């Protein structure tokens, strides 16, 4: 299998706010809105014609570095990938059913190897690995592509870089831009705001009054960074968008919204892969204290 078949127009690039496994069972109004937003994106992907040959997925829960080192990208080439129940919280006592969740899907080791070869030819240090599908992919995809609307194309997971060199994530995305012409749909899955540290500050408040004060402060920070991020991606020139996104790192609200960067880096990869494509936010805005569920389409 080769990567040379050209499409007349490049496929779009998506960035989705994936949420945790609570996306699948919480009954809050916000959660239902997040689900509805993702379902519409799934429907949009299913209407692409011709259908992509595969989805290349980048997740906030798949960083390279633990085995091969921080400068090496990992490509999952496993056949018969299993679902990882890699949740932050321990649900064994409170909601043991979450460990029974599954999401039937297709793999393509042959196409994954072609993606790995593309990285190597582009000068990237890349390794083939065999792993399961983390919840940053299968949880939102389970909502986007339910049994009555299955995803009939394979999913290939590729890692982001590990660490705080944000520019390297954009360069990685730029290497994938050409694959948009060759039948590959690129989806980054993270969170525009993702701060468990801020949420913990709210929970640790000693009084109801203090808790509400901290919640209001965190919500203000989350909304501010979400706004700055939306403004940065609106740059349609690739270099200007890159500059604007990297400048976000200096903001106080960035450090508050991303104490660790792994949920932000998939957005940088997708922005790099988008080139000069225009961007559109998708769905109803959901911003909570410490979390933003922003979805974007670059096309």
Buried (B, 14 or more C-beta within 10 A) or exposed (E): EEBEEEBEEBBBBBBBBBBBBBBBEBEEEBBEBBBEBBBBBBEBBBEEEEBBBBBBBBBBBBBBBEEBEBBBBBBBBBEEBEBBBBBEEEBEEEBEEBEEBEBEBEBBBEBBBBBBBBBBEBEBEBBBBEBBBBBBBBBBBBBBBEEEEEBEBBBBBBBBBBBEEBEBBBBBBBBBBBBBBBBBBBBBBBBBBBBEBBBEBBEEBEEEEEBEEBBEBBBEBBBBBBEBBBEBBBBBEBEEBBEBBBEBBEBEBBBBBBEBBBBBBBBBBBBBBBBEBEBEBBBEBBBBBBBBBBBBBBB
